[in-house]
Structures are given as structure tokens and as C-alpha cells.
Amino acid sequence: MYALNCSTTMQKHTSQPPHTSEPLSFRVGYPLEATYEEGQTKTFTMSNFDRWLHAVVGRFSFGLSPTALMYAYTDWLLHLSMSPGKRSELTEKAYHKAIRLGLYTLRSTIDSKTPCCISPLPQDKRFEHELWKRWPNNFLYQSFLLSQQWWHNATTDVRGVSKHHSDVVAFATRQFLDVFSPSNFLFTNPEISKATFEQGGQNLLNGMLNFIEDSEASYQGHMPVGARDYRPGESVAITPGKVVFRNKVMELIQYKPTTKTVYGEPILISPAWIMKYYILDLSPHNSLVKYLVAKGYTVFMISWKNPGVSDRDIGMEDYRTQGIMAALKVISEIIPAQKIHGIGYCLGGTLLSIAAATMARDGNQRLKSITLLAAQIDYSESGELGLFIDESQVTFLEDIMWEQGYLDGKQMSGAFQLLRSKDLIWSRMIHDYLLGKRLPMFDLMAWNADATRLPYRMHSQYLRQFFLNDDLAEGRYEVNGRPIVLSDIRIPIFAVGTVTDHVSPWRSAYKIHLLAGSDVTFLLTTGGHNAGIISEPGKTKRRYQITTRKRSDKYIDPDIWIKQAPVKQGSWWPELTSWLEKKSIKKAAPPSMGNSEAGYPPLDDAPGLYVHKL
């Protein structure tokens, strides 16, 4: 709890918060003094008190800035008030929709096969059950969809409103309306009403128990129900290997070969540190690491440390030097005189691109090729995730991180859940708490619940230099005081985008064609940011498109490319290994695990220590 007292004592100011999570007691005045229970005293200015207040608000707003939202709505409302033509148009639309709904209601009471006024969007599965076609359920969901469509018309295409604010208002309004969807309530969802009648309310009792169980797990910081069955090193992340290097940022895992001979060039995988590394080494049947090892490649994987309060000042440059560059140095000691294939996933791919551009600028030729999996290089089209990124929102997040020293997984997941609220929030509430069922846990879902944190300094740099300013794509990103440019990269690139990616939209990933100075093989696969990448052979419903553009070829617009590129069935993983094989030298005996003589002996069995840190 906070104790507030007046003080006018002048002391030396500091903008750095204490590196501890113990409760504060304050003396308010100028300056503001904070004393932690352990006796450590730090002095804050009144402006830092504002930052602390924003951090407190952020705990209740899921890290979203109320000011940013109000600013967007003010922009929209003021311009709408000055647009009588738009308001007249909306009035006319409301009138016509009301007539359509009335006629549909009358006709559907006579003929149940009456065509609907409006159909849900293809991705909207809320009203698929047969019971929604009966009266009065059809009236409820048709009126809801018509209202939602009217509000979309009201919040878009208002002259003078900035595109960002228009997108924010449309998105926020849609989220608000989704709360009142008839599918979310017992007496307006026929599927729930039917289940309640047939089970005598047992479904609601089961749902209440599910809610209590989930709430308790969340409050105590435990994994969701069923996720504890997927522990790294036991049922997931079990590909044999050794940790051969460790520093304050990462562990480097070398995987044990399973073939008598291996390709000369090893592979270094740089995963994102937004989540833990083992998405690329899930269960044995869908582990990309296991698949590559079985194809005769020597694979190294970075396992990033989950940062805490003491890591608040770790920045992007630390991840480059102590992550990518340190790993390349160790691999070169274990397998000398060989170039290295780099694979980067999500933010790990962005970091790999930064490292590759820096190495190209400085004449370092250790990389043989680059593979980017759902990785953004250009952030000018960041999709709906960009709705949460503007100056107000970034400042708000910085204040949250300033107080904590990091951004935690729950705060990050709030934005991602809002992007897919129908699937991740409302459908779960209906299924788990109203129908009283449990979706079976599986490895990818359990991994998704194993959240990590992001250091204060690194995440602030990432938001400002990439999302806000797009410095990397526009040649302003500096390493060692000098800018780097992606066009310096001359080694071959294999880039993968996924069709329904909410994190790294495929058109954004496609922009590697505009930025890199090398041959680019681009592959677009079905699925989302995670499930599209974890696409092991045997998935017959998967499809992908792939082409290679030489440096001398003309650029093709992504909308034209998706219409022209041939469609292939199945997993895209064999395309990657086939591409790597053409870039690799002949096979030889596997290298040793680590190199004790060079100072890199095996330290621990994979998956190492860092993956277990909460």
C-alpha cells in the first residue's frame, strides 16, 4: 500500500526506477521520494509520479492507453459533427436497414428459408448453428449484424479523420459491440439455452467451476489447465542436444546429429524472445528442429533468457551482440572454416536481418544464407497490430515498463487477444463457461500460454525505431554510430509469410523484395503467425505458393503475385530443405558437441536452464 506525506526536502533527482519489485511508500511534494521496504531510497520528480500513475492505470487497461482512444474518438466525433452529408447518409442507411429487417422478420415467420438480410463475414463462426435460423433467433442475430454494419459505416470514411484514428475508432467500436452479441448470453444464444434445458443447468455449474479454476490459475501465476502436461524437456522441446554457451541474454543449444553424415554448413536459428524458443521444437511430430536434423543439418538454436527487473537496460544492440553475434562466434569455433545458414522467426528474423546488414556493411562474410519466417523488416504496414502503436500508446507503455522494468506477457497478450477477440475471448467464454466444456489442450496452445517478458529499454527501442519511425526499412537504423541498409545484403534470402498473420502481415513480409539486394525466394502458406510456420509434412489441407525473384528481375506487386504464383499442396518444409540443400556443400562426418579446447564445453542437456525460468 502507498503512504502519502508532504515533504519539501530538496534532493538529487534520478529518472531511473529502483531495480526491485518491493512495495513503495511515497512522500509527496517536490521532489517525490520513494522508499522501498528493504530500506533503499530513491527520489522521483513529480513528472515521474505521472509515469507511476500511468503504470497503475495500465494494469487495469491491459496496457492500452485511454488517452489514445479518447484522442481517436474526439477526432472522429468532431469531423462527423462537421459532416451533415455523412450524417444524412447514415440516417438513410438506418432507415433502409430497419425496413429490410422488418420485411425479413415478417417473411421468415412464414417461410424459414427466407434469404437473410445480411450474412456474417467468412471468419465469423458465431451464428453457424442450425438453431440460429429459427425465430426469434434469426431476428436477434440479423439485427445485431445490421447494427454492426451500420456502425462500421459510421466510423469509416469520415472526411478529415486521420486513417489511424479512423481504424482505431472502427476497431474499438467493433470490439464494444461484440460484447453485446446475442451469442454471448444464456437467453439469447439458442445453443446454450438448449444445452441448459437438456442438462438441467449442469453446463452452467461446470462452467462456473471452469471459471473459478482459470481465475485461480491466473491469480497465482500458474499455467492454464492442461498446459502443465507440456513441460519443456519432458513432452515438448525434447530433441536431444547440449547447451554449449550461456551469457546474460541467451543460451546456445547444439542439437545431436541423427545422420551419419551432415552438410558442411550449420544452421543457426534465432527465434523471437516475445515467447519462448521451443515453438520450433514442439512435439517430436511437429518439431522443425527435429525435421532439419533428420535431413542431415547441424542445428544450433538460441534460447533467450526471460528478462526480469535487473535486465531493464538490455537493448536491441545487446540482443544483436550477445545474441546473434555471440552465437556465430561460438559456432565458428565448434565448426571452423564454414559459413552458416541463418534462420530467424518473427522478431528473431528482424534481429537476424539487422545482424546480416551490419555484417555486410563491415565485410563480415560468415553467413551463407538467410531464412525469415513470418518476420517483418518494413513496419509501414503492420496490420491491425499497428492500431495499438502511436505516440500516446508508446509513451503509455514506456511508463508501464519504467515502473516494472519490463513488459510482461499478460500485458502483451491483451493486445493479441483483442485482435482475435471472437476466437480468443468470446468463443472461449461461450465454450468453457456457458456450455461448460473444455477444449483439449495441445502443444501449440500450451506454448502460447508460456509467456515471457520484454526489457524496458529493448521494447521502447523496438516500438519507436521500428513501429513508429520504420528506421530499419528507411535506412536510419544505426549500429555502432553508423546506419545500416538492408540493400547491402547480397546472400540468398528465403522468406515465408502466412495468409492470416495478425502479427506480421504477409504483405509486410513481402516487402523484403523492395529492400534486400539479393535473390529472394518468397513463400506464402496458409495458416496464421504460429500455426502457419508449424506445418509439418502430412498436413494435407495446407497449401502454399512459392516463387524466386532474381536481383535482375522486375518487381511484382503482392496483389498480382498472389494471383499468378502457382499453388502447391501440403507442407512447405520440404521446400526449405530443398532450398538449403542447393546452398550447402557435400556432407561429411558430424562435428563434435561443443569444443572444450576452445572454451565451449557442453554445459547442460537441452533444453537448458533459461527455458524453465518464469
Salt bridges, closest charged atoms under 4 A:
GLU33 OE2 - ARG27 NH2 2.19
ASP75 OD1 - HIS79 ND1 2.84
ASP75 OD2 - HIS165 ND1 2.72
GLU92 OE2 - HIS96 NE2 3.62
ASP124 OD2 - ARG126 NH2 2.77
GLU128 OE2 - LYS125 NZ 3.81
GLU130 OE1 - LYS133 NZ 3.61
ASP167 OD2 - LYS163 NZ 2.82
ASP178 OD1 - ARG126 NH1 3.08
ASP178 OD2 - LYS422 NZ 3.55
GLU198 OE2 - LYS194 NZ 2.72
GLU213 OE1 - ARG438 NH2 3.13
ASP214 OD2 - ARG428 NH2 2.93
ASP214 OD1 - ARG438 NH2 2.92
GLU251 OE2 - ARG246 NE 2.73
GLU265 OE2 - LYS368 NZ 2.87
ASP311 OD2 - LYS305 NZ 3.59
GLU317 OE2 - ARG320 NH2 2.61
ASP362 OD1 - ARG361 NE 2.86
ASP362 OD1 - ARG482 NH1 3.85
ASP378 OD1 - LYS511 NZ 3.76
GLU381 OE2 - LYS511 NZ 2.97
GLU384 OE2 - ARG174 NH2 3.17
ASP390 OD2 - HIS164 NE2 3.05
GLU391 OE2 - ARG464 NH2 2.95
GLU398 OE2 - ARG464 NE 2.75
ASP399 OD1 - ARG51 NE 2.95
ASP399 OD2 - HIS54 ND1 2.65
GLU403 OE2 - ARG59 NH2 2.79
ASP423 OD2 - ARG420 NH2 3.61
ASP432 OD2 - ARG428 NE 3.56
ASP432 OD1 - HIS431 ND1 3.06
ASP432 OD2 - ARG438 NH1 3.48
ASP450 OD1 - LYS276 NZ 3.22
ASP471 OD1 - ARG476 NE 2.94
GLU474 OE1 - ARG476 NH1 2.63
ASP501 OD2 - HIS529 ND1 2.86
ASP519 OD2 - LYS550 NZ 3.79
GLU536 OE1 - LYS539 NZ 3.96
ASP559 OD1 - ARG507 NH2 2.73
GLU575 OE2 - LYS568 NZ 3.20
ASP604 OD2 - ARG246 NH2 2.47
ASP605 OD1 - LYS242 NZ 2.41
